[in-house]
Amino acid sequence: MGSTVKNQNVVNSFGEDNTYAFVEETVKKHGLGTALYGQMKVEREKWRKEMINIAVIGQARQGKSSLINAQIGQKLAEVRATGVCTTNIRSFPHPKNPNIELWDVPGIDAVNFSREGYFEKIGYYDNEYDFFLIVTKDIFSSDAKFIADEIQKLNKRFYLIRTHIDDTILKQLEDSSDKTIDESDIVAEVRQNIKAELQSFNFDTSKFKIYLVNNRNVFEYDFPQLMEDICKECVCDLQQEALLLTIGGNCYGCQMVELKYKLLKKRVVKASLASAAGGVIPIPGFSILVDITLLVEEILTYFEGFGLSKSSIESLEDLNNVRKGTIEKALKRKLKEEKNGLLHIIREGAPKSLSNWISIRRAAVSIAGSSSRMILSKLALLATSSAIETTFQWVLPVIGSAASAGLSFAVTFYQLSYFLTQMKDIAMFANSFLSKSLSQRSTSFLQTSEDNDSTEDIIASIKDE
């Protein structure tokens, strides 16, 4: 029954987000064959070339470095000791996509970076920052208001970020004589104080959010909302795709997983169109080579995009001071219990295991090593699936009379949609597991030898939700 429901969900997804109209328009524009195949390859890789510069502005010791690390997902920016001042602009290219750079930019001061000519001094006209993160660990000064006003004149977007909210809450709870005060009261008070201070500078706080964050736990307070808003408010679809698949590859909550899932569903259609194009190119063996290459490339992209690769998981554990292997162990336990094929990728690493896993029911190796006649018979067997058959019937009138193209589209669409849904579910679990783990940090269970039972408890609590 569960398999039938999943199959139907895959079929239903073909009619979502104007997919049918997109397929029809694309085929009319490029036809079938090499032109369509080449265009779909370009469309799927465009995001990797998108240049994005993000300025993180603030004085020294305001939490800029830890914020940069939290967004990159690795400890790249040195968290400086007390007394060290930020006087130089430092660039941090994302290790997985150097076209996206975060810049540590000094705030306004009386010596090196005065208001006069500030944007020239911070290299705005050289680097052309796409948007700005204005950071403080206390309240926003009149200088922050000046910077925000100037950014608006440049028609750029900015985000007001108040770091160290966790330290503020802890201190106030310890110092307060009022034992009825709780965390939500302190958060509301801090937010109101910041608004009042900005309003005293004639800053319209009704138009802009104030994000209260804990850089040591990206699941708490406003951090997930900050990352979601940054991605949603991109100036173009290509910029959003680049951010979601690069910076958004880390865990920032289930809403970000949903955003990535919707984005990646569009890639499924483009990859399926490339498969359809390969199905009519009259070169022996070309179609199956295209299909296997597409499956490998796309699945690796989805895997990295959801932050499920071994390197991504290890970086996440290191950034959050979680014992190495904790998240991977939890994922393996869940996948083994569900008898999920993704277990092979989590266990062995994506590049090593994909050749043994990419096809439905682990058929890729036998397909790749078969003759053309055997390949066609196996594809025909896959096409008897109700989900593939229905997709084939829907797409054939659009693609035309080339049955091989229609079958290639349907099989690729089904396989990638199925795998994408599986990865989304695992990413949701990984987010929930890490979030609950960090929330229990006070018990230090991740640092003890008793983590097995605690991990089981967290997994059980996620199942009960």
N, C-alpha and C positions, 0 to 999 in steps of 0.2 A: 504493500500500500504506500509506504514512504517513498519508494522509488518512483511509483506512478505519479505521485504529487510533485516530486522534483522534476520529472520529465515534463509534466504539464507546465510547471513554472518556467522552464526553459523555452517551451513553445510560446507561452504567453508573452515572454520578453521580446519576441520578434515584433510584436505590434506596438511596443512602447516607444516613447520619445521620437515619434515620426520615423522610425527605422525603415518601414516599408517605403515611405516617400524618399528617404535618403538613398536607398538602394536604387530605386527607379531613376532618380535624377542623375546619380553617378554613372549608371550604366549608359544612359542616354548621352551623357557628355563625353565619356571616354571609350564607350564600346566595350567589347570583351577582348582579352588578349594582352599583349605586352604593354600597351598604353595604360590600361587599367591596373595591371599588376605593378608597374613602376610608380604610378600615382599613389596607390594605396601604401606602398612602402615608404614613400616620401611623407605621406600624411601621418603615418604611425611614428615617424622619427623626428618630426619637426620640433617637438618640445625640447629635445636634447640640445638644440642650438639656440634656444631662447635665453638671452642675456638678462639677468635680474640682479640689481644691486640694492641691498637693504642697509640703510644707515641706522645704527643703534646709537642714539645720542644721549649723553649724560655725563655728569662729573665722575670723578674717581670714587670707587667704593660704593657704587649705587646698585650693583648687581648686573652690570652689562655683560661681563664675561660669562657668568653663569647662565644668563639668559641666552647668549649666543650658543653656548654649549648645549643647552636644553633644546634649542631649535635645530641645531645640526645633528644632535643625537650622539655626540662624542665630546670628550674632553680635549678640545683643541685650543680654546682661549684660556690663557693662564688667569686663574682667579687670584688677583694681586693682593698682597698684604697691606695692612693699614699703613698709611703714610706714603704710599706710592701714588703719584699723580699721573693721570692720563694726559699726556701732552702731544702724543703722536697718533696719527690715524693708522689703524691696523686693519689689514684685510684678512678675512678667513673664507677662502673658497670652500665650497662644500666638497668633501672628499669623494662623493659619488657623482657629483656633477659640478665641475669647476666653473661652469657658466653662471652659477648662482653664488654670489658672494655676499657675506655679511661683513659690514664695516663697523669697527669700534671707533666712534667719533667723539672727541672731547666736547663737553658742553661749553657754554659761555663762561669765561672768567675774566678777571681784571687785567691779566698779564698777556697770555698767549692768544686767546680767542675772544676778543671783544665783540660787541654787537656790530660795530662798523666793519663791513666786509666779511662777516662771519661765514656766509655761504661760499665765498671765494676761498677762504682759508681752509674750509673742510673739504674742498675739492668737489663741490657739487657740480660745477660746470665741466669738470674733467670726467667724473664718474657717472654723472646723471643718475643719481639715486632714484629708484622707482617708488619707494615709499620709506617712511621714517618711523622708528620706534623711539619715542621720547621716554626716558627711564629715570625714575627717582626711587629712593627707598623711604622717603619721608613725604613731604608735600611738594607740589609743583610751584616753582618760583615765578616771578615776573619774567625772568629770562626764558623759562620754558614756554610761557605764553607768547613771548616775542618770536621764538622759533616756530611755534605752531602757526602764528599769524603769517609769517613769511612763507611757510610751506604752502599755506592756502593760496597765497599770491602766485605761487609756482604751479598751481593746479595739481598738486600732488596730495596723496593721502598720508595720514599719520595716525599713530595709536599711542595713547597715554597709558603708560604702564607703571604701576606702583609695585615694586618688588618687596621681598622680605615680609610679606603679610603674616607668614607663619611665626616669625620672631616677634612681631608686634603683638599677636594674639597671645603667645606664651607669656610674654612679659606682663601684659595687662592682667591676665588671669592670675599670675603669681602675686602682683602688686595690689590687686583690687581687694578691698575689704568687703565688697558686695559679693557674697557667695552665690547670688542668684544670676549673676551675669554669665552669659555663655558666649560661645564663639560667634554666633550669628549677630549678636548685639555689637560686638567689637568690629566685625566686618562692616556692618551698616554705619557705625560711627566713623570709621576711617574713611569710608566712601563719601559720607556727608561732609566731613572736614575738608577733604580735597576739593569737593565741589564748591564749598563756601570760599576757600582760598582763591580758586580760579575765578569765581564770580567777582571777587574783590578787585580783580584785574580787568573786569568787564569782558570776561571770556564766557561765551555762550555754551554752557555745559549741557544744554538740552540736545545739542547736535552731535555730541561726541561721547562715547563710552569711556569709562575709566576702568582699566583692567587691573585687578588685584591678583598677584601671582606669587606662587612659591616655586622658585626655580629648581628646587630639589624634588618636587613632586608635580609633574606636569598634568596630573589628573585632578588636582585640587583647585578650588576657587575658580578664577576666571581664565586659567591657562587654556583649557580646551576651547572655550569660546573665542579667545584671542586667535588661536590658530585657525579655527573655522572661519572667522570673519576675514582674516588676512587672505585666505584662499578664495572665499566667496566674492570678495570685493575687488578681485583682479580686474585690470583694465581690458583684458582680452582672454579668450578661451585658452590660447596657447600658453599665456603666463600662468593661468590657473593649473593647467595640466602639468607644467614644469614644477610648480611649487608642490602640488599634491603628490607627484611621483618622486620628488626629491626630499624636500623638508618634511612633507606630510607622510613620508615613509616610516617615520617613527610613531610610537604609540601616543596618541593625544586624546583618546576617548572614542566611543562608539560612533559619534556623529561624524568624525573624520573618516572612519572606516566606511560609513555610508556614502560620503562624498566621493571617496576613491572608487567605490564599487560602481556608482553611477557613471563616473568618468571612464572606467575600464570597460564597461558594457559597450561604449561607443567604439572602443578599439576592437572588440569582438566582431562587430559588423564589418569594419575595415579589413580585418584579417580574413574574414570569410569571403569578402569580395576579391581579395588577392588570390585566395584559393580557387574561386570560380574562374578567375582569369587564367590561372595556371592550368585549369581543366580543359581549356580549348587550345592551348599553345601546342602545335603539332610537333613536339620533340619527344621521342620515346623516353619514358621515365621521368619527364619533367614535372608532371602533375604530382606524383607521390613525393618527389624531392621537395617541391614547394610546400606541400601539406605538412610534412614532418618538420621542415625548417620553420614554418609559421608557428606550429604548435610549440616547438622548443623556445623560440624567441618570445612568443606571447606569454607563455607560462612563466618564464624567467622574469619578464617585466611585471607580471601580476605579483609574483612572489616577492620581488624587491619592493614593489609599490606598497604592499601591505606590511613591509617590515618583517617578513618571516624568514629571510635568509639567515644563515648561521652567523655571518658577520654582523648583521643588523641586531640580532638578538644579543650577541655578546657585547656589542657597544652599548645597548640599552641597559644591560645588567651592570656594566662598568659605570655608566653615567649615574645610575640610581643607587650605586653602592649595594647592589644585590649580588649574592654569591654566584660566581660563574656556574652556569649549567642549570640554575634553578628554573628559569622559564622554559628552556629546552626540555627539561625533565617532565615538567607539567604538560607540555604539548605532546610529548611522546606517550605519556600515560593516557591522555584523552584519546589520541588517535588510535592507539593500540586497542583500547576498550571499544572503540567504534568500528574497528577493523577498516580504518580509512586508509586509502592508498597514499595519502599525503605523508604518512608515517615514513615512507622510504626517503622522501626528500628531506624531511626534518632530521632523520637519522644520519643520512649519508652526505647531505649537502646537495643543493639543486643541480649543479652542472654534472655531478657524477651519476646521479640516479635517473635523470630525465629520460635517457635513452631506454630505460627499462620500465618507464611508467607513463609516457605521454599519451598513449592511445587508450581508448576504452577497454576495460578488462585486461590491461597490460598487453595489448596486442601489437604495440609499435615495433618491437624488435622483429617479430615474425613477419610483419607487413614489410618493413624496410628490406628484409633479406629475401623477399619472394619475387617471383617473376611477375611480369605485367599482368598476365592472366590471373594469377593468384591474388594480386593486389586488387584487381577489379572485383573479384568474387568476394573478397573480404569487405570491401567498401559496400558492395551490394548487400552483404549480410548485415552490416551496420545500419544500412538504410531501411531495414525492416523494422527498426525501432519506431514506435508510434510517434515519438517526438521528432525524429529526423524526417520521417515520412510526411508529417504535417508541415514542417518547415519547408521541405522540398516542394510540396504542392503550392505553398504560398509564394515562394520565390520564383518558381519556374516561369510564370507569366511575365515577370519583370525582366528576368535574365534572357528569356527567349527560348528557342527550341533546342538549345544545346543542353541535352540531358546531363552530360558529364559535368558541365559547369554548375548546373543546379544541384547535382549530387555533391560535388565538392563543397559548395557553399553550405549546404544543409549539414553535412557531416562535421565540417570545421566549426560551424556556428554552434551546433549541439555540444561538441566536445569542449570548446573553450568556455561556453556558458556554464556548463556543468562544473568544470574545474574552478572557474571564477567564483561561483556560488560557494563551493567547498572552501576556497581560500578565505572568502569573506567571513564565513562561520568561524574558521580557525583564528582569524585576526580579531574577531569580536571576543573570542575566548581569551586570547593572549592579553587584550586590553583589560578585560575584567579581572583576569588573574593578577596582573601586575598592579592594577589599581588597588585591589583588596590586599595584596601583599604589602604595599607601601603604607596603606592605612593601618596595618598591624605592626609597623616598624617599632613602635614603643615596646612591643613584647620581645623584639630582637630575634624572632623565630627564624629569620633567614640567615642569621649568623650563628645558629646553634646546630648541634648534631641531631636535633630532633625535628628537622625540617620536613621529613617524610610525612609524619602525621599531620603537620600544619598544612602542607601542600594538599593532602587529601581533603582536609577540612574545607579549604578554599575552593577546590574543584567541586566538592559536594554542594557548597553554598551557591556556586554559579549555576549548577544544574537545577536547584530549587527555585531560581528566579523566574 
